[in-house]
Amino acid sequence: MPKEEKLTYEAAAEELDVILERMKSGEIGVDELAEKVERASKLIKYCYERLDQTEKKVDQILKDLGLE
């Protein structure tokens, strides 16, 4: 995913929801299916990375405060 793309976790999750709903409803045709699946996989990877980064940051903050 390009660095210049200012994507937030919330925006990625919302886009994933839209793709999933379009797939469920049959709105995505065969011609664009591979493209949407590829985009969804990139969004999922991005979301996992953001969650991992956030978890590490929160853990460090708690550790610094002596709460962990």
N, CA, C and O atoms as a DFTB+ gen file, in Angstrom:
272 C
 N C O
     1  1       0.839      -1.166       0.000
     2  2       0.000       0.000       0.000
     3  2       0.891       1.238       0.000
     4  3       1.788       1.343       0.836
     5  1       0.670       2.157      -0.898
     6  2       1.544       3.325      -1.000
     7  2       1.554       4.152       0.274
     8  3       0.524       4.321       0.927
     9  1       2.735       4.667       0.624
    10  2       2.889       5.474       1.828
    11  2       2.103       6.768       1.741
    12  3       1.595       7.240       2.758
    13  1       1.983       7.364       0.542
    14  2       1.314       8.642       0.412
    15  2      -0.187       8.557       0.674
    16  3      -0.848       9.578       0.863
    17  1      -0.714       7.354       0.686
    18  2      -2.125       7.156       0.963
    19  2      -2.353       7.337       2.464
    20  3      -1.844       6.563       3.275
    21  1      -3.128       8.376       2.828
    22  2      -3.389       8.675       4.237
    23  2      -4.579       7.851       4.705
    24  3      -5.690       8.367       4.826
    25  1      -4.346       6.586       4.963
    26  2      -5.402       5.673       5.335
    27  2      -5.435       5.506       6.846
    28  3      -4.394       5.330       7.479
    29  1      -6.624       5.561       7.420
    30  2      -6.785       5.292       8.838
    31  2      -7.346       3.889       8.996
    32  3      -7.853       3.294       8.046
    33  1      -7.247       3.379      10.198
    34  2      -7.815       2.063      10.482
    35  2      -9.313       2.069      10.195
    36  3      -9.844       1.143       9.582
    37  1      -9.979       3.121      10.645
    38  2     -11.426       3.222      10.470
    39  2     -11.817       3.266       8.990
    40  3     -12.784       2.623       8.583
    41  1     -11.073       4.017       8.195
    42  2     -11.356       4.101       6.759
    43  2     -11.121       2.753       6.080
    44  3     -11.888       2.351       5.206
    45  1     -10.058       2.059       6.485
    46  2      -9.766       0.746       5.907
    47  2     -10.865      -0.245       6.261
    48  3     -11.321      -1.007       5.408
    49  1     -11.291      -0.234       7.525
    50  2     -12.351      -1.146       7.956
    51  2     -13.658      -0.846       7.225
    52  3     -14.387      -1.762       6.844
    53  1     -13.950       0.430       7.033
    54  2     -15.166       0.818       6.317
    55  2     -15.112       0.369       4.857
    56  3     -16.101      -0.126       4.316
    57  1     -13.959       0.544       4.230
    58  2     -13.812       0.111       2.840
    59  2     -13.962      -1.403       2.729
    60  3     -14.564      -1.907       1.781
    61  1     -13.411      -2.124       3.702
    62  2     -13.568      -3.577       3.715
    63  2     -15.041      -3.959       3.827
    64  3     -15.501      -4.873       3.143
    65  1     -15.779      -3.264       4.687
    66  2     -17.212      -3.525       4.828
    67  2     -17.945      -3.315       3.512
    68  3     -18.813      -4.108       3.145
    69  1     -17.597      -2.250       2.806
    70  2     -18.246      -1.953       1.525
    71  2     -17.950      -3.062       0.515
    72  3     -18.849      -3.537      -0.179
    73  1     -16.697      -3.463       0.440
    74  2     -16.321      -4.535      -0.492
    75  2     -17.080      -5.814      -0.151
    76  3     -17.612      -6.477      -1.040
    77  1     -17.129      -6.157       1.121
    78  2     -17.819      -7.375       1.548
    79  2     -19.309      -7.315       1.210
    80  3     -19.869      -8.282       0.695
    81  1     -19.940      -6.195       1.495
    82  2     -21.358      -6.048       1.189
    83  2     -21.620      -6.151      -0.314
    84  3     -22.592      -6.776      -0.739
    85  1     -20.750      -5.535      -1.112
    86  2     -20.907      -5.611      -2.569
    87  2     -20.725      -7.037      -3.065
    88  3     -21.402      -7.463      -4.000
    89  1     -19.809      -7.778      -2.440
    90  2     -19.601      -9.173      -2.831
    91  2     -20.820     -10.016      -2.454
    92  3     -21.283     -10.837      -3.245
    93  1     -21.335      -9.805      -1.239
    94  2     -22.493     -10.564      -0.776
    95  2     -23.723     -10.312      -1.647
    96  3     -24.503     -11.226      -1.917
    97  1     -23.886      -9.069      -2.081
    98  2     -25.075      -8.710      -2.850
    99  2     -24.941      -9.032      -4.338
   100  3     -25.896      -8.890      -5.101
   101  1     -23.750      -9.466      -4.740
   102  2     -23.531      -9.807      -6.138
   103  2     -23.252      -8.612      -7.028
   104  3     -23.293      -8.728      -8.253
   105  1     -22.967      -7.457      -6.425
   106  2     -22.685      -6.247      -7.198
   107  2     -21.327      -6.286      -7.896
   108  3     -21.109      -5.586      -8.884
   109  1     -20.434      -7.095      -7.384
   110  2     -19.093      -7.167      -7.967
   111  2     -19.091      -8.283      -8.999
   112  3     -19.322      -9.450      -8.683
   113  1     -18.826      -7.898     -10.229
   114  2     -18.796      -8.866     -11.317
   115  2     -17.468      -9.597     -11.382
   116  3     -16.509      -9.252     -10.692
   117  1     -17.439     -10.589     -12.207
   118  2     -16.242     -11.411     -12.383
   119  2     -15.042     -10.561     -12.799
   120  3     -13.916     -10.806     -12.367
   121  1     -15.296      -9.562     -13.640
   122  2     -14.192      -8.747     -14.150
   123  2     -13.489      -7.935     -13.062
   124  3     -12.293      -7.669     -13.176
   125  1     -14.202      -7.540     -12.020
   126  2     -13.545      -6.750     -10.980
   127  2     -13.323      -7.534      -9.684
   128  3     -12.796      -6.987      -8.715
   129  1     -13.715      -8.794      -9.659
   130  2     -13.598      -9.598      -8.452
   131  2     -12.155      -9.721      -7.968
   132  3     -11.873      -9.500      -6.790
   133  1     -11.249     -10.071      -8.865
   134  2      -9.847     -10.237      -8.474
   135  2      -9.278      -8.933      -7.925
   136  3      -8.532      -8.939      -6.946
   137  1      -9.630      -7.824      -8.553
   138  2      -9.160      -6.509      -8.106
   139  2      -9.659      -6.215      -6.685
   140  3      -8.895      -5.737      -5.846
   141  1     -10.924      -6.498      -6.419
   142  2     -11.505      -6.230      -5.097
   143  2     -10.935      -7.166      -4.036
   144  3     -10.706      -6.748      -2.901
   145  1     -10.709      -8.408      -4.389
   146  2     -10.118      -9.359      -3.440
   147  2      -8.698      -8.925      -3.102
   148  3      -8.290      -8.998      -1.943
   149  1      -7.945      -8.477      -4.096
   150  2      -6.581      -7.995      -3.853
   151  2      -6.606      -6.764      -2.942
   152  3      -5.816      -6.671      -2.002
   153  1      -7.505      -5.824      -3.217
   154  2      -7.625      -4.623      -2.380
   155  2      -8.019      -5.005      -0.957
   156  3      -7.478      -4.461       0.005
   157  1      -8.946      -5.926      -0.821
   158  2      -9.371      -6.370       0.507
   159  2      -8.213      -6.996       1.275
   160  3      -8.067      -6.759       2.474
   161  1      -7.395      -7.786       0.604
   162  2      -6.260      -8.417       1.289
   163  2      -5.264      -7.368       1.773
   164  3      -4.686      -7.519       2.849
   165  1      -5.055      -6.310       0.995
   166  2      -4.154      -5.230       1.414
   167  2      -4.743      -4.465       2.597
   168  3      -4.018      -4.079       3.514
   169  1      -6.038      -4.252       2.575
   170  2      -6.693      -3.556       3.684
   171  2      -6.638      -4.380       4.969
   172  3      -6.417      -3.837       6.051
   173  1      -6.838      -5.679       4.846
   174  2      -6.766      -6.562       6.017
   175  2      -5.364      -6.533       6.610
   176  3      -5.198      -6.439       7.826
   177  1      -4.364      -6.614       5.752
   178  2      -2.973      -6.569       6.223
   179  2      -2.700      -5.247       6.930
   180  3      -2.078      -5.224       7.992
   181  1      -3.161      -4.153       6.347
   182  2      -2.980      -2.835       6.945
   183  2      -3.636      -2.775       8.325
   184  3      -3.041      -2.273       9.278
   185  1      -4.859      -3.287       8.427
   186  2      -5.571      -3.254       9.710
   187  2      -4.833      -4.069      10.770
   188  3      -4.690      -3.617      11.906
   189  1      -4.367      -5.258      10.415
   190  2      -3.602      -6.064      11.367
   191  2      -2.338      -5.341      11.825
   192  3      -1.998      -5.373      13.007
   193  1      -1.646      -4.695      10.901
   194  2      -0.431      -3.960      11.251
   195  2      -0.736      -2.802      12.194
   196  3      -0.010      -2.580      13.163
   197  1      -1.819      -2.056      11.909
   198  2      -2.205      -0.932      12.769
   199  2      -2.584      -1.416      14.169
   200  3      -2.210      -0.798      15.166
   201  1      -3.322      -2.517      14.241
   202  2      -3.694      -3.068      15.542
   203  2      -2.464      -3.509      16.323
   204  3      -2.371      -3.277      17.528
   205  1      -1.531      -4.139      15.642
   206  2      -0.298      -4.589      16.282
   207  2       0.510      -3.400      16.797
   208  3       1.013      -3.430      17.921
   209  1       0.637      -2.353      15.977
   210  2       1.367      -1.157      16.390
   211  2       0.706      -0.502      17.595
   212  3       1.385      -0.080      18.531
   213  1      -0.607      -0.420      17.570
   214  2      -1.341       0.200      18.665
   215  2      -1.186      -0.604      19.951
   216  3      -0.990      -0.032      21.023
   217  1      -1.272      -1.914      19.846
   218  2      -1.109      -2.769      21.021
   219  2       0.276      -2.583      21.640
   220  3       0.403      -2.475      22.859
   221  1       1.305      -2.545      20.807
   222  2       2.667      -2.359      21.309
   223  2       2.827      -0.998      21.983
   224  3       3.478      -0.886      23.021
   225  1       2.234       0.029      21.392
   226  2       2.329       1.373      21.949
   227  2       1.625       1.450      23.304
   228  3       2.163       2.018      24.254
   229  1       0.429       0.882      23.391
   230  2      -0.308       0.882      24.653
   231  2       0.446       0.089      25.708
   232  3       0.540       0.525      26.856
   233  1       0.979      -1.061      25.343
   234  2       1.774      -1.864      26.279
   235  2       2.968      -1.074      26.803
   236  3       3.280      -1.138      27.992
   237  1       3.640      -0.327      25.922
   238  2       4.793       0.460      26.345
   239  2       4.366       1.585      27.295
   240  3       5.047       1.855      28.284
   241  1       3.267       2.223      27.001
   242  2       2.761       3.296      27.866
   243  2       2.429       2.730      29.248
   244  3       2.793       3.319      30.267
   245  1       1.749       1.607      29.280
   246  2       1.418       0.973      30.569
   247  2       2.674       0.559      31.325
   248  3       2.748       0.698      32.546
   249  1       3.646       0.056      30.599
   250  2       4.918      -0.341      31.222
   251  2       5.609       0.876      31.809
   252  3       6.103       0.827      32.936
   253  1       5.650       1.977      31.051
   254  2       6.271       3.217      31.514
   255  2       5.582       3.748      32.757
   256  3       6.225       4.354      33.614
   257  1       4.285       3.528      32.862
   258  2       3.520       3.998      34.026
   259  2       3.601       3.007      35.188
   260  3       3.099       3.279      36.279
   261  1       4.229       1.869      34.948
   262  2       4.344       0.849      35.981
   263  2       3.045       0.095      36.214
   264  3       2.846      -0.481      37.283
   265  1       2.180       0.094      35.246
   266  2       0.885      -0.556      35.370
   267  2       0.828      -1.941      34.733
   268  3      -0.207      -2.606      34.772
   269  1       1.900      -2.356      34.169
   270  2       1.897      -3.663      33.507
   271  2       2.691      -4.652      34.331
   272  3       2.814      -5.815      33.950
